[in-house]
Amino acid sequence: MTDSNAWLIRKDLDFLNHGSFGATPRCVFEEQHHWQRQLENDPIEFLAPERSLLPKLDRVRQVVGKEVNASPNDIAFVRNATEGVNAVIRSLPLSADDQILVTNHGYNACINAVQEAARSAGASVLNAQVPFPIRHPDEVLDAIRTQLTPNTKWMLLDHVTSPTGIVFPIAELVDIAHSNGTRVMVDGAHAPGMLPLNLSELNADYYTANHHKWWCGPKVSGFLHVAAEHQSEVLPSIISHGANLEGFGPTPFQSQFNWPGTFDPSPLIALPTAIDFLANLFPSRESNRLDGLIKRNHDLVVQARRLLLDRLALAEPAPESMLGSLATIPIPAWKNHSNAEILAIRQTLRAKHRLELPIFRFDEENVCLRISAQAYNSIEQYERLADAVAELT
């Protein structure tokens, strides 16, 4: 566990929900404010793309490219992964015969974006039912294969699922899709900072992720990686000057995304400070600066989940090999609770026990809690959670 003073999280709260919005270290918050002051001191010089903004963005792009093993030329910036998904799906030409494949573990906001794009085009959405609890990654592969058809034009898959916290076998899924002639977009919202990433090897058509989750960057910051052969098709959610003017980026793809209109680029520019901070917390290989942190957080969430499962006498809902730094546990005693009762549990954990974490209904069979593990967490916090949940079941 790192020095609690390095983080801005309340000292009277056990924050076990890093997975929702992340948490920004104090030094990163201060770095962001430094750049905001620079912006306000000289707004034109700072924000005008033809002056100093684009070199700043390009430096961040170099950092992101190195961390995810991708060419900076293939990376654009977005506010978050949901925006990245929207940019791609709203750009993709669809016809009434086309199918888009998603899974029941997908992020609701992104599923909504897919549903709207399909509705506008008269296309259909297929929903692959990945079981949860789950016993083996092959169950994910089987669920996808079962739904694929020759008309499946596009597929949206999570790298790490938000509700269930499991790591999909994403490389195998990309291969399955491509063998069917289906393009793949990976919603990697949780992956950077949680898992080692090599986008050049993964070969997904599109990959989007957040900077503010496991990279601990300031809020409103993410990236979209698009394979070179598809970049001419992909437009940002906001069309601005880069659509027809020079000087907004080295390629039409980046020109379109670099300038959405007046915006605060400080969350992007402060990202390298966040990655440097994380890289110095635990020993790592030089080739992957975050290996030590990734292993530590994985080990902690595995230990914490085991503690909870043992205390509540529950079987594991997913293999440890399918966990990153998130873990979701169905609580059978809560299965028949109403939405109001589920909300009451969450409120009790917060108000009485000072524990912040999601409690939610995943499907008709499962009401779950989800834990996260980040550098500021300790096993003692999960011990307190186990006591509180035992009291409520």
N, C-alpha and C positions, 0 to 999 in steps of 0.2 A: 504494500500500500504506500502511495506517495505522500509527501507532505501535504496535509490538508490545506495549508495556506497557499499552495500552488493553484488551488481551484477556488471558484467563487461560490460553490454550492453551500447552502446553509448548513451550519454546524449541528443544528438540532434536527436534521432530517437525514434518514438513511435513504439515499437516492439510488434506487435499484432499477432505474428506468433510463439508462443512457441511450438505449435503442430508439427512443422516440425522437428526441431532438438533440442528442449529444450533450456535451457540457464543455464550455470554453475555458481553458486555463487562464489564469490571471495575466501571465505574460503575453498571451495572444490577444486578450481583450485590450491590454495597454498598447500593443502594436497596432491594432485596428484603430484605436483612438488617435495614435500618432498620425496615421495616414488620413484620417478624417480632418484633423487639424490642418494638415498640409493642403487638403482640398479646399478648405474654407479660407486659408491664407491667400490662395491664388487659384481661384476656381477655373479660369480659362486655361491657364498653363497645365493644370492637373488633369482636367477632364477632356480637353480637346484631343481627339484621336491623332491629329497630325502633329501634336506636340509631344507630351510625355506619357500619355495614357497607354498607348499600344506597346511600347517597350516594357512597361510594368506588367501588362497582361502576358506578354510573351515570356517573360522570366518565370512567371507562375506556371505557364503552360509547359515550360521545360521541366520544372520540378514535378508536375503531375505526370508528364510523360515518362520521366525516369522511374517514378514510384510504381507505375502500372505497366511498365515495359511496353510503351507504345510511342509512335512517332508524334511529336507535338503538332505536326501538320494535320493530324486527324482528330484533334481535340478542339472543341468549342466549349464555352462556358455557359451555364444555365443557372437559374436561381436554386433549383433542386431537381431531384430525379423525376418528380412528377412532371415538371416542365419539359425535361428531356424526352420523356415518353410522349407527351402531347405534341412536341415538335415533330417527332418522327411519324406517329400514327396519323396526324392531320396532314402530313405531306404526302403520304403514300397513296398512290392512285388505287382505288378499289372499285370493283364492279359487283353487280348483284349476285354473281355466282361465286364470289370469293368467300373464303372462310378465314377467320382469325382465331388462333388457339390461345387460350389462357388456362390457368389452373385455379382450383378452389383455394389455394394458398396465396393468391395474388393480393397485392395491395389495393384496397378499395378504390382510392382515387384514380389509380392507373387503369383499373378495370372499367371505371366509369368513362375514362377517356376512350378506351377501346370500344365500349358499347355505343358511344355517341358517334364515333367515326364510322362504325358499321351501320348504324341507323341512317346516317346521312347518305351512305352509298347503297343502301339496301343489301349489304353483305350480312353474313351471319357470324356469330361468335360461338365457338365450341369451348366447353369448360371441362378440362381433364380433371377427374376426381382422384387426387393423390390421397391415399389414406392417412389418417392421423388418429391415434398413434400409428407409427410406421416402424417396420422391422429392418428394412434394408433399402439402400439406394435404388436397387433394381425395381422397387415398387413405383418409383417416380418414372423411370424409363418405360415401364409397362403402361402406366397411365397415359403417357404421351403417345406411345405407339398405337394404343387402342383408338385414339381420337384422330390421328392423322389421316387425311385423304388427299387425293391428287389436287383438290381445290383449296387446300390449306396454304394460303399465300404468305401468311405472316404469323409469327408466334411471339408472345410476350411471356418471358420466364423470369422468375426471381432467382438471383444467385443465393441470397439468404432470405428466407421467407419472413415477412414482418410478423404475422400472427403466430406462427408456430416455431420460429427460430431455428429452422433446419436449413442445412446447406445442401442445395440441390447438386447433383452430379452434372454440373453445367457443361463441361467439355463434351461429355458423351451426348448430352441433349442437343448441343449445337451440331454434332456430327449426324445425329438422327434426322434433324430438321433439314440439313443441307442435302442429305441423301434423298430426301423427298422433294427437293427443289423449293423448300420453304425458307424464307428469311427469318432471322432470329434477332429479336431485341431482348437484351438482358437488363432487367431492372436490378442494378447492383447497389442499391441505396446504402446497404449496410456493409458492403464488402471492403472498400479501402480502409485499411487500418485494422480490419478484423481477420482478413485472409490474405495470403500472398497472391498477387495478381500479375498475370502476364497476358495482356490483351492481344499481343502479336501472335502468341501461340493459340489462344482461345479461338480467334478467328470468327467471333460473332459479327454479324452485320452492323449491329448498333449496341452500344453499351453506355448506360448512364448511371451516375452515382452521385452521392452527396459528399461534400467536404465537411459538413458540420456534424456528422455522426461520429464514426470511429476515428476519423482524422482530427476531430476536435477543433475544426476551424470555426470562425464566426458564422452565425446563422445567415442564410440566404446565399448559398454558395455551392455549386456543383459543377460536374462536367458531363459532356456528351461526346462519346467517341463514335465516329462513323467511318466505316471502311471507305477507302478512297473512291471505289467504283460507285458508291451510292451518294456521295456528298452533293452532287449537282441537284439531287432530288429533294434534299432536306432543307426546309425553311424554318426559321425560328418562330416562336409563338407571336412575336411582335415584329412586324416588317418596318424597317426604318431606313436611314440614309444609306446604309451599306448595300441596299438593293440596286442602286444605280449610280453611286458615286465612288470614285477611287479614294484611296487613302485610309480605308477602314480595316484593312487587313491584307495579308499577302495572297490570299485565295478568296474566290467568291464565297466559299463555305464559311470561312472565318470572318469575312467582311460582314456577312449577314448577321452573325451572332455577336460580334464584338461591341456593337452599339445598339442597344434597345431603346435609346433615348436617354435623357438625363437619369443617371443612376449613381448609386454609391458603390464604387469598386473596392472599398476597403476590406470587405470580407474575403475577396479573392486575394488581394495583395498581402494580407496577413497570413494566408495559409502556410507558406513555407516556415514561418515561425512556429506554427502548431506542429508541423511534422518534425521539425528539429527538436522541439520540446519532448515529443513522444519518443523520438529515437534515442534520447539520452536517459530514459528512465530505466531500461533494462538492457543488459548486454545483448548484442545482436551481431550477426555476420555483416561484413562490410557490404556484401552484395544485396542484402535486404535489411535496411536499417531498423525495421519494425519487427523483425522476427522475435526478439526477446519479449516485446510487449504482447504480440499475438499469442505466443505460447503461454505467457503468464495469465492472460485473460481467459484463454480457453481452459487452462487447468483450473482456474478459480471457478468458472461457471460449472464445470464438470463436478468439482468438489461440492459446490453449493447445491446443485441439483440432487446429488446423491444424498446429501444431508436432509433435504426436504422429502425426498422419496422414502428414505428410511424412517423418518419421523412420522410420516403419514401412512406408512405401510403400502406404498404404491409401486407398481411395476414401471420400468422406464418407458416413456412414450416414444423415444427415438434412440438409436444407437449413439454412443458418445462420439463415434467417428463422424456423425452428421451434425455435430454442434460446432459453432464458432465461439462467439462470446455472448450468445443469447440462448435461453432455454425456456421452453413453454411446458407447463405441467397441467394436464387436466385434473380437476378436483371432483371426483365422483359425487361427493356429498353435496355439491352445488348444482348438480345436473338439472334438477327441476326448478331451480330458482327463477323467479321473474326478473325482468330487467331492473325493476326497482330494488329487488333484493341484492342483485349483483352490484348495483351502484352503492348500496348501503355498506356492503363489505369493503369496497374500495375506500369509501369515506371513513369507515372505522379504522382501517389500516393507516390511513393518513392522519386522522384527527387524534386517535387514541395512542397509536403505536409509532407515529412519526415515520411511516414507511411509505415510500412513493414507488408504485409499480402498477402495471396494467392488470386489471381483472376483467375478463370479457367472455362473451359466448362466441366460440369459434363455429360451432354448428349445433344441430339439434342434440347431439350426444355429449358435447364437451363444453363445459365452462372452465376456463383456464386462468392461470396466473403466468406471467412471463417475467423472468429475471434477466438482468444484464450484468456483465462484469467489466469494469473499467479500472484503470490504475488507482483510482481513489477509493475503490471498494475493498472490503475485508471480509473474511469468513464470519467474523462476529456479527456482521449485519444480517447475514442469511440465517444465522442461528436465532436471532431475534425474530426474523420473519417466520421461521419454522414454529416458534412458540406461539406467535400471533395467529397463524393459520390453523394450528391445532386447536386453538381456543375457539375458532370460528367454524369448525367442521363437526 
